[in-house]
Amino acid sequence: MDELTRPPQILVVDDDQDTVAILARHLQREGFVPIQASSGAECLKMVAENEIDVILLDLMMPEMDGFQVVQALKENADTAEIPVIMITARDDMDARAEGMRLGVSDFLAKPVFRRQLANRIRAQLEAVAAGRNATETLSRFDAASKK
């Protein structure tokens, strides 16, 4: 992601269109660009077609639940590094443990409040940027040590 050329694009995935609309409004107010999907399959299609910076993903959806979506994202090298914030009404320790095992970056329980949502997204964006900077620094160090 090039922070200087565009605002972060956040994919909102939930089968409840009211929830998607509310989250999209929150994101717009915080300066993010929301992209919407209403199913796990649509989520996978959208990440293939767009440069997504963070995914907000509902856990309980028909056909393909949030865990299955995360598993598919993490198995694909092109999408494995996209942070996923799981948003769910099912805020129990078993769900959190399974999500963390699969690679979920963070959890939010419904209802989601705008400031909390924005802070969690910014934390994920900062973590990705820090990881990228560390990788670039190590690459430069490695190249310099081979000279």
DRENMARNU-543370 format. One record per residue: residue number from 1; residue in one letter; x, y, z of N, C-alpha, C in turn. Coordinates in steps of 0.2 Angstrom, whole numbers, plus 5000, padded with zeros to 4 digits. Example, Ala and Ser with C-alpha at 12.3 -4.5 7.8 and 13.67 -1.06 7.14 Angstrom:
// DRENMARNU-543370
+-----+------+------+------+------+-------+-------+-------+------+------+------+
!  nr ! rest ! n.px ! n.py ! n.pz ! ca.px ! ca.py ! ca.pz ! c.px ! c.py ! c.pz !
+-----+------+------+------+------+-------+-------+-------+------+------+------+
!   1 !    A ! 5066 ! 4972 ! 5039 !  5062 !  4978 !  5039 ! 5066 ! 4984 ! 5039 !
!   2 !    S ! 5064 ! 4989 ! 5035 !  5068 !  4995 !  5036 ! 5064 ! 5000 ! 5039 !
+-----+------+------+------+------+-------+-------+-------+------+------+------+
//
This chain:
// DRENMARNU-543370
+-----+------+------+------+------+-------+-------+-------+------+------+------+
!  nr ! rest ! n.px ! n.py ! n.pz ! ca.px ! ca.py ! ca.pz ! c.px ! c.py ! c.pz !
+-----+------+------+------+------+-------+-------+-------+------+------+------+
!   1 !    M ! 5004 ! 4994 ! 5000 !  5000 !  5000 !  5000 ! 5004 ! 5006 ! 5000 !
!   2 !    D ! 5003 ! 5011 ! 4996 !  5006 !  5017 !  4996 ! 5002 ! 5022 ! 4999 !
!   3 !    E ! 5004 ! 5024 ! 5006 !  5000 !  5028 !  5010 ! 4999 ! 5035 ! 5007 !
!   4 !    L ! 5004 ! 5037 ! 5003 !  5004 !  5044 !  5000 ! 4999 ! 5045 ! 4994 !
!   5 !    T ! 4997 ! 5040 ! 4991 !  4993 !  5040 !  4985 ! 4986 ! 5039 ! 4986 !
!   6 !    R ! 4984 ! 5035 ! 4991 !  4977 !  5033 !  4992 ! 4976 ! 5032 ! 4999 !
!   7 !    P ! 4969 ! 5033 ! 5001 !  4967 !  5031 !  5008 ! 4967 ! 5023 ! 5008 !
!   8 !    P ! 4968 ! 5020 ! 5014 !  4967 !  5013 !  5015 ! 4960 ! 5011 ! 5013 !
!   9 !    Q ! 4960 ! 5005 ! 5009 !  4954 !  5002 !  5007 ! 4952 ! 4996 ! 5012 !
!  10 !    I ! 4947 ! 4996 ! 5015 !  4944 !  4991 !  5020 ! 4939 ! 4987 ! 5017 !
!  11 !    L ! 4939 ! 4981 ! 5016 !  4934 !  4977 !  5014 ! 4930 ! 4975 ! 5020 !
!  12 !    V ! 4923 ! 4976 ! 5019 !  4918 !  4974 !  5025 ! 4914 ! 4968 ! 5022 !
!  13 !    V ! 4915 ! 4963 ! 5026 !  4911 !  4957 !  5024 ! 4906 ! 4955 ! 5029 !
!  14 !    D ! 4900 ! 4955 ! 5027 !  4894 !  4953 !  5032 ! 4888 ! 4951 ! 5028 !
!  15 !    D ! 4885 ! 4946 ! 5030 !  4879 !  4944 !  5026 ! 4873 ! 4949 ! 5028 !
!  16 !    D ! 4873 ! 4953 ! 5033 !  4868 !  4957 !  5035 ! 4870 ! 4964 ! 5032 !
!  17 !    Q ! 4866 ! 4966 ! 5027 !  4867 !  4972 !  5024 ! 4867 ! 4979 ! 5028 !
!  18 !    D ! 4863 ! 4978 ! 5033 !  4862 !  4984 !  5038 ! 4869 ! 4985 ! 5042 !
!  19 !    T ! 4872 ! 4979 ! 5044 !  4879 !  4980 !  5047 ! 4884 ! 4982 ! 5042 !
!  20 !    V ! 4884 ! 4980 ! 5036 !  4888 !  4982 !  5031 ! 4888 ! 4990 ! 5030 !
!  21 !    A ! 4881 ! 4992 ! 5029 !  4880 !  4999 !  5028 ! 4883 ! 5004 ! 5034 !
!  22 !    I ! 4882 ! 5001 ! 5040 !  4884 !  5005 !  5046 ! 4891 ! 5005 ! 5047 !
!  23 !    L ! 4895 ! 4999 ! 5045 !  4902 !  4999 !  5046 ! 4905 ! 5003 ! 5040 !
!  24 !    A ! 4902 ! 5003 ! 5034 !  4904 !  5007 !  5029 ! 4904 ! 5015 ! 5030 !
!  25 !    R ! 4899 ! 5017 ! 5033 !  4898 !  5024 !  5035 ! 4903 ! 5026 ! 5041 !
!  26 !    H ! 4904 ! 5021 ! 5045 !  4910 !  5023 !  5050 ! 4916 ! 5024 ! 5047 !
!  27 !    L ! 4918 ! 5019 ! 5042 !  4924 !  5019 !  5039 ! 4925 ! 5026 ! 5035 !
!  28 !    Q ! 4920 ! 5028 ! 5031 !  4920 !  5034 !  5027 ! 4922 ! 5040 ! 5032 !
!  29 !    R ! 4918 ! 5040 ! 5038 !  4919 !  5046 !  5042 ! 4926 ! 5046 ! 5045 !
!  30 !    E ! 4930 ! 5040 ! 5045 !  4936 !  5040 !  5048 ! 4942 ! 5041 ! 5042 !
!  31 !    G ! 4940 ! 5042 ! 5036 !  4944 !  5043 !  5031 ! 4946 ! 5037 ! 5027 !
!  32 !    F ! 4943 ! 5031 ! 5028 !  4945 !  5025 !  5024 ! 4940 ! 5024 ! 5018 !
!  33 !    V ! 4942 ! 5020 ! 5014 !  4938 !  5018 !  5008 ! 4935 ! 5011 ! 5009 !
!  34 !    P ! 4928 ! 5011 ! 5011 !  4925 !  5005 !  5012 ! 4923 ! 5001 ! 5005 !
!  35 !    I ! 4925 ! 4995 ! 5005 !  4923 !  4990 !  4999 ! 4918 ! 4985 ! 5002 !
!  36 !    Q ! 4913 ! 4983 ! 4999 !  4908 !  4979 !  5003 ! 4907 ! 4972 ! 4999 !
!  37 !    A ! 4906 ! 4967 ! 5003 !  4905 !  4960 !  5001 ! 4900 ! 4957 ! 5006 !
!  38 !    S ! 4895 ! 4953 ! 5003 !  4890 !  4950 !  5007 ! 4891 ! 4943 ! 5009 !
!  39 !    S ! 4896 ! 4940 ! 5006 !  4897 !  4933 !  5007 ! 4905 ! 4931 ! 5007 !
!  40 !    G ! 4907 ! 4925 ! 5010 !  4914 !  4923 !  5009 ! 4916 ! 4923 ! 5002 !
!  41 !    A ! 4912 ! 4920 ! 4998 !  4914 !  4919 !  4991 ! 4915 ! 4926 ! 4988 !
!  42 !    E ! 4911 ! 4931 ! 4989 !  4912 !  4938 !  4987 ! 4918 ! 4941 ! 4989 !
!  43 !    C ! 4919 ! 4940 ! 4996 !  4926 !  4942 !  4999 ! 4932 ! 4940 ! 4995 !
!  44 !    L ! 4932 ! 4934 ! 4994 !  4938 !  4931 !  4990 ! 4938 ! 4934 ! 4983 !
!  45 !    K ! 4933 ! 4935 ! 4980 !  4933 !  4938 !  4973 ! 4935 ! 4946 ! 4974 !
!  46 !    M ! 4933 ! 4949 ! 4979 !  4935 !  4956 !  4980 ! 4942 ! 4957 ! 4981 !
!  47 !    V ! 4945 ! 4953 ! 4985 !  4952 !  4953 !  4987 ! 4956 ! 4952 ! 4980 !
!  48 !    A ! 4954 ! 4948 ! 4976 !  4957 !  4946 !  4970 ! 4957 ! 4952 ! 4965 !
!  49 !    E ! 4952 ! 4956 ! 4965 !  4951 !  4962 !  4961 ! 4953 ! 4969 ! 4963 !
!  50 !    N ! 4954 ! 4969 ! 4970 !  4956 !  4976 !  4973 ! 4962 ! 4975 ! 4977 !
!  51 !    E ! 4965 ! 4981 ! 4979 !  4970 !  4981 !  4983 ! 4968 ! 4983 ! 4990 !
!  52 !    I ! 4966 ! 4977 ! 4994 !  4963 !  4978 !  5000 ! 4969 ! 4978 ! 5006 !
!  53 !    D ! 4968 ! 4983 ! 5010 !  4973 !  4984 !  5016 ! 4971 ! 4981 ! 5022 !
!  54 !    V ! 4964 ! 4980 ! 5024 !  4962 !  4977 !  5030 ! 4955 ! 4974 ! 5028 !
!  55 !    I ! 4954 ! 4968 ! 5031 !  4947 !  4965 !  5030 ! 4943 ! 4965 ! 5037 !
!  56 !    L ! 4937 ! 4967 ! 5037 !  4933 !  4967 !  5042 ! 4928 ! 4961 ! 5041 !
!  57 !    L ! 4928 ! 4955 ! 5044 !  4925 !  4949 !  5042 ! 4920 ! 4947 ! 5048 !
!  58 !    D ! 4914 ! 4946 ! 5046 !  4909 !  4943 !  5050 ! 4911 ! 4935 ! 5051 !
!  59 !    L ! 4910 ! 4933 ! 5057 !  4911 !  4926 !  5058 ! 4905 ! 4921 ! 5056 !
!  60 !    M ! 4899 ! 4923 ! 5058 !  4893 !  4919 !  5056 ! 4890 ! 4921 ! 5050 !
!  61 !    M ! 4891 ! 4917 ! 5044 !  4888 !  4919 !  5038 ! 4886 ! 4912 ! 5035 !
!  62 !    P ! 4881 ! 4912 ! 5031 !  4879 !  4906 !  5028 ! 4884 ! 4903 ! 5022 !
!  63 !    E ! 4884 ! 4897 ! 5021 !  4888 !  4894 !  5016 ! 4895 ! 4894 ! 5017 !
!  64 !    M ! 4898 ! 4899 ! 5018 !  4906 !  4900 !  5020 ! 4906 ! 4904 ! 5026 !
!  65 !    D ! 4908 ! 4902 ! 5032 !  4908 !  4906 !  5038 ! 4915 ! 4909 ! 5038 !
!  66 !    G ! 4916 ! 4914 ! 5043 !  4922 !  4918 !  5043 ! 4928 ! 4914 ! 5044 !
!  67 !    F ! 4928 ! 4908 ! 5047 !  4934 !  4904 !  5048 ! 4936 ! 4901 ! 5041 !
!  68 !    Q ! 4931 ! 4899 ! 5038 !  4933 !  4896 !  5031 ! 4936 ! 4901 ! 5026 !
!  69 !    V ! 4933 ! 4908 ! 5027 !  4936 !  4913 !  5023 ! 4943 ! 4914 ! 5025 !
!  70 !    V ! 4945 ! 4915 ! 5031 !  4951 !  4916 !  5034 ! 4956 ! 4911 ! 5031 !
!  71 !    Q ! 4954 ! 4904 ! 5032 !  4958 !  4899 !  5030 ! 4960 ! 4900 ! 5022 !
!  72 !    A ! 4955 ! 4901 ! 5018 !  4956 !  4902 !  5011 ! 4961 ! 4908 ! 5010 !
!  73 !    L ! 4960 ! 4914 ! 5013 !  4964 !  4919 !  5012 ! 4972 ! 4918 ! 5014 !
!  74 !    K ! 4972 ! 4914 ! 5020 !  4979 !  4913 !  5022 ! 4983 ! 4907 ! 5018 !
!  75 !    E ! 4979 ! 4903 ! 5014 !  4982 !  4898 !  5010 ! 4984 ! 4901 ! 5003 !
!  76 !    N ! 4982 ! 4907 ! 5002 !  4984 !  4910 !  4996 ! 4990 ! 4915 ! 4997 !
!  77 !    A ! 4995 ! 4915 ! 4994 !  5001 !  4919 !  4995 ! 4999 ! 4926 ! 4993 !
!  78 !    D ! 4995 ! 4928 ! 4989 !  4993 !  4934 !  4987 ! 4989 ! 4938 ! 4992 !
!  79 !    T ! 4986 ! 4934 ! 4997 !  4981 !  4937 !  5001 ! 4983 ! 4935 ! 5009 !
!  80 !    A ! 4988 ! 4931 ! 5010 !  4990 !  4929 !  5016 ! 4992 ! 4934 ! 5021 !
!  81 !    E ! 4994 ! 4940 ! 5019 !  4997 !  4945 !  5023 ! 4992 ! 4950 ! 5025 !
!  82 !    I ! 4986 ! 4950 ! 5022 !  4981 !  4955 !  5023 ! 4978 ! 4954 ! 5030 !
!  83 !    P ! 4978 ! 4959 ! 5034 !  4976 !  4958 !  5041 ! 4968 ! 4957 ! 5041 !
!  84 !    V ! 4966 ! 4953 ! 5045 !  4959 !  4951 !  5046 ! 4956 ! 4953 ! 5053 !
!  85 !    I ! 4951 ! 4957 ! 5053 !  4948 !  4959 !  5060 ! 4942 ! 4955 ! 5060 !
!  86 !    M ! 4941 ! 4950 ! 5064 !  4934 !  4946 !  5064 ! 4929 ! 4950 ! 5069 !
!  87 !    I ! 4924 ! 4952 ! 5066 !  4918 !  4955 !  5069 ! 4913 ! 4950 ! 5070 !
!  88 !    T ! 4911 ! 4949 ! 5077 !  4906 !  4944 !  5078 ! 4901 ! 4946 ! 5084 !
!  89 !    A ! 4895 ! 4943 ! 5084 !  4891 !  4943 !  5090 ! 4893 ! 4937 ! 5095 !
!  90 !    R ! 4897 ! 4932 ! 5092 !  4899 !  4927 !  5096 ! 4906 ! 4928 ! 5099 !
!  91 !    D ! 4906 ! 4931 ! 5104 !  4912 !  4933 !  5107 ! 4914 ! 4929 ! 5113 !
!  92 !    D ! 4916 ! 4923 ! 5111 !  4918 !  4918 !  5116 ! 4925 ! 4916 ! 5115 !
!  93 !    M ! 4928 ! 4913 ! 5120 !  4935 !  4911 !  5120 ! 4937 ! 4905 ! 5114 !
!  94 !    D ! 4932 ! 4901 ! 5113 !  4934 !  4896 !  5108 ! 4934 ! 4899 ! 5101 !
!  95 !    A ! 4929 ! 4903 ! 5100 !  4930 !  4907 !  5093 ! 4936 ! 4911 ! 5092 !
!  96 !    R ! 4938 ! 4914 ! 5098 !  4944 !  4918 !  5097 ! 4950 ! 4914 ! 5096 !
!  97 !    A ! 4950 ! 4908 ! 5100 !  4956 !  4903 !  5099 ! 4956 ! 4901 ! 5092 !
!  98 !    E ! 4951 ! 4899 ! 5089 !  4951 !  4896 !  5083 ! 4953 ! 4901 ! 5078 !
!  99 !    G ! 4950 ! 4907 ! 5078 !  4952 !  4913 !  5074 ! 4960 ! 4914 ! 5074 !
! 100 !    M ! 4962 ! 4914 ! 5080 !  4970 !  4916 !  5081 ! 4974 ! 4910 ! 5078 !
! 101 !    R ! 4971 ! 4904 ! 5079 !  4975 !  4898 !  5076 ! 4975 ! 4899 ! 5068 !
! 102 !    L ! 4970 ! 4901 ! 5065 !  4969 !  4902 !  5058 ! 4973 ! 4908 ! 5055 !
! 103 !    G ! 4974 ! 4913 ! 5060 !  4978 !  4919 !  5057 ! 4974 ! 4926 ! 5058 !
! 104 !    V ! 4968 ! 4926 ! 5061 !  4965 !  4932 !  5062 ! 4969 ! 4937 ! 5066 !
! 105 !    S ! 4969 ! 4943 ! 5064 !  4974 !  4948 !  5067 ! 4971 ! 4951 ! 5074 !
! 106 !    D ! 4964 ! 4952 ! 5074 !  4961 !  4955 !  5079 ! 4953 ! 4953 ! 5079 !
! 107 !    F ! 4950 ! 4954 ! 5085 !  4943 !  4953 !  5086 ! 4939 ! 4959 ! 5088 !
! 108 !    L ! 4933 ! 4960 ! 5086 !  4929 !  4965 !  5088 ! 4922 ! 4962 ! 5089 !
! 109 !    A ! 4919 ! 4963 ! 5095 !  4912 !  4961 !  5097 ! 4907 ! 4966 ! 5094 !
! 110 !    K ! 4901 ! 4963 ! 5091 !  4896 !  4968 !  5090 ! 4892 ! 4970 ! 5096 !
! 111 !    P ! 4890 ! 4976 ! 5096 !  4890 !  4981 !  5091 ! 4897 ! 4985 ! 5091 !
! 112 !    V ! 4899 ! 4987 ! 5085 !  4906 !  4990 !  5084 ! 4905 ! 4997 ! 5085 !
! 113 !    F ! 4909 ! 5000 ! 5089 !  4909 !  5008 !  5089 ! 4914 ! 5011 ! 5085 !
! 114 !    R ! 4913 ! 5016 ! 5082 !  4917 !  5019 !  5076 ! 4924 ! 5021 ! 5079 !
! 115 !    R ! 4925 ! 5024 ! 5084 !  4932 !  5025 !  5086 ! 4936 ! 5019 ! 5088 !
! 116 !    Q ! 4933 ! 5014 ! 5091 !  4936 !  5008 !  5092 ! 4938 ! 5004 ! 5086 !
! 117 !    L ! 4933 ! 5004 ! 5081 !  4935 !  5001 !  5074 ! 4941 ! 5005 ! 5071 !
! 118 !    A ! 4941 ! 5011 ! 5071 !  4946 !  5015 !  5068 ! 4953 ! 5014 ! 5071 !
! 119 !    N ! 4953 ! 5014 ! 5077 !  4959 !  5012 !  5081 ! 4962 ! 5005 ! 5079 !
! 120 !    R ! 4957 ! 5000 ! 5079 !  4960 !  4994 !  5078 ! 4962 ! 4993 ! 5070 !
! 121 !    I ! 4959 ! 4996 ! 5066 !  4961 !  4996 !  5059 ! 4968 ! 5000 ! 5058 !
! 122 !    R ! 4969 ! 5006 ! 5061 !  4975 !  5009 !  5061 ! 4981 ! 5005 ! 5064 !
! 123 !    A ! 4979 ! 5002 ! 5070 !  4984 !  4997 !  5073 ! 4987 ! 4992 ! 5068 !
! 124 !    Q ! 4982 ! 4989 ! 5064 !  4984 !  4984 !  5059 ! 4988 ! 4987 ! 5053 !
! 125 !    L ! 4986 ! 4993 ! 5051 !  4990 !  4996 !  5046 ! 4997 ! 4998 ! 5048 !
! 126 !    E ! 4997 ! 5000 ! 5054 !  5004 !  5002 !  5057 ! 5008 ! 4995 ! 5058 !
! 127 !    A ! 5005 ! 4990 ! 5060 !  5009 !  4984 !  5060 ! 5012 ! 4981 ! 5054 !
! 128 !    V ! 5007 ! 4982 ! 5048 !  5009 !  4980 !  5042 ! 5015 ! 4984 ! 5039 !
! 129 !    A ! 5015 ! 4991 ! 5040 !  5020 !  4996 !  5038 ! 5026 ! 4994 ! 5042 !
! 130 !    A ! 5026 ! 4993 ! 5049 !  5032 !  4991 !  5053 ! 5035 ! 4985 ! 5050 !
! 131 !    G ! 5031 ! 4980 ! 5048 !  5034 !  4974 !  5046 ! 5037 ! 4975 ! 5039 !
! 132 !    R ! 5034 ! 4979 ! 5035 !  5037 !  4980 !  5028 ! 5044 ! 4984 ! 5029 !
! 133 !    N ! 5044 ! 4989 ! 5034 !  5050 !  4993 !  5035 ! 5056 ! 4988 ! 5038 !
! 134 !    A ! 5054 ! 4984 ! 5042 !  5059 !  4979 !  5045 ! 5062 ! 4974 ! 5039 !
! 135 !    T ! 5057 ! 4972 ! 5035 !  5059 !  4968 !  5030 ! 5064 ! 4971 ! 5025 !
! 136 !    E ! 5062 ! 4978 ! 5023 !  5067 !  4982 !  5019 ! 5074 ! 4983 ! 5022 !
! 137 !    T ! 5073 ! 4984 ! 5029 !  5080 !  4986 !  5032 ! 5084 ! 4979 ! 5032 !
! 138 !    L ! 5081 ! 4974 ! 5034 !  5085 !  4967 !  5034 ! 5088 ! 4966 ! 5027 !
! 139 !    S ! 5084 ! 4967 ! 5022 !  5086 !  4966 !  5015 ! 5092 ! 4971 ! 5013 !
! 140 !    R ! 5092 ! 4977 ! 5015 !  5098 !  4982 !  5014 ! 5104 ! 4979 ! 5018 !
! 141 !    F ! 5103 ! 4977 ! 5024 !  5108 !  4975 !  5028 ! 5111 ! 4969 ! 5025 !
! 142 !    D ! 5107 ! 4964 ! 5023 !  5110 !  4958 !  5020 ! 5114 ! 4960 ! 5014 !
! 143 !    A ! 5111 ! 4964 ! 5009 !  5114 !  4966 !  5003 ! 5121 ! 4969 ! 5005 !
! 144 !    A ! 5121 ! 4974 ! 5010 !  5127 !  4977 !  5012 ! 5133 ! 4972 ! 5015 !
! 145 !    S ! 5130 ! 4967 ! 5018 !  5135 !  4962 !  5021 ! 5138 ! 4958 ! 5016 !
! 146 !    K ! 5135 ! 4957 ! 5010 !  5138 !  4953 !  5005 ! 5143 ! 4956 ! 5001 !
! 147 !    K ! 5143 ! 4963 ! 5002 !  5148 !  4967 !  4997 ! 5155 ! 4966 ! 5000 !
+-----+------+------+------+------+-------+-------+-------+------+------+------+
//
